[in-house]
Amino acid sequence: MASINENRRERFKRLATKRTNAVLQKLKVLGNCANRQAYEYSEDEVEKIFATIDKYLKSIKPKFHFTKEEKFKL
C-alpha cells in the first residue's frame, strides 16, 4: 500500500509542479497586457479580469484543505 501512496504522491508533485508553472507563465503573459503603449484598457476592465481570477482562486483553494467531518447533532 505504501508504494501506491508514494506513486500517487509523486504523480501529484509532478503534475502540480507542471500545472503551477503553466499558470504562472500565463499570468506573466497576461501581465504583458499592462503595456499602455501597446494596449488600451479601462480600470473597469482590469478590475473585471482580476475579480474573475480572484473568484476562481477562491473556489479552487478550499479543494486542497482537509475538512473535518462534522457529525449531525440536534
C-alpha positions in Angstrom: 0.0 0.0 0.0 2.9 2.4 0.7 4.2 2.1 -2.8 0.7 3.1 -4.2 0.7 6.2 -1.9 4.2 7.1 -3.0 3.3 6.7 -6.6 0.2 8.9 -6.1 2.3 11.5 -4.2 5.0 11.6 -6.9 2.3 11.9 -9.6 0.7 14.8 -7.7 4.1 16.5 -7.2 5.0 16.1 -10.9 1.6 17.3 -12.2 1.1 20.1 -9.6 4.6 21.5 -10.4 3.9 21.4 -14.2 0.5 22.9 -13.9 1.5 25.6 -11.4 4.3 26.7 -13.7 1.9 26.8 -16.6 -0.5 29.1 -14.6 2.4 31.3 -13.6 3.6 31.6 -17.2 0.1 32.5 -18.4 -0.1 35.2 -15.6 3.2 36.6 -16.8 1.8 36.8 -20.4 -1.3 38.5 -19.1 0.9 41.0 -17.3 2.3 41.9 -20.7 -1.1 43.4 -21.5 -0.4 46.1 -18.9 1.8 47.9 -21.5 -0.2 51.1 -22.2 2.0 51.8 -25.3 0.7 48.6 -26.9 -2.8 48.3 -25.5 -5.7 50.5 -24.4 -7.9 49.4 -21.5 -10.0 50.8 -18.7 -9.8 50.4 -14.9 -13.2 48.6 -15.1 -11.7 46.0 -17.5 -8.7 45.5 -15.3 -11.0 45.1 -12.2 -13.1 42.6 -14.1 -10.1 40.5 -15.1 -8.7 40.3 -11.5 -12.1 39.8 -9.9 -12.6 36.8 -12.1 -9.1 35.4 -11.3 -9.6 36.0 -7.6 -13.1 34.4 -7.7 -11.7 31.3 -9.4 -8.8 31.0 -7.0 -11.1 31.3 -4.0 -13.2 28.5 -5.5 -10.3 26.2 -6.1 -8.2 26.7 -2.9 -10.7 25.0 -0.5 -10.5 21.8 -2.5 -6.9 21.4 -1.2 -7.8 21.7 2.5 -8.7 18.8 4.7 -12.1 19.3 6.2 -13.2 17.8 9.4 -16.2 15.5 9.0 -18.9 17.1 11.1 -21.3 14.8 12.9 -25.0 15.5 12.9 -26.3 16.9 16.2 -29.6 18.3 17.3 
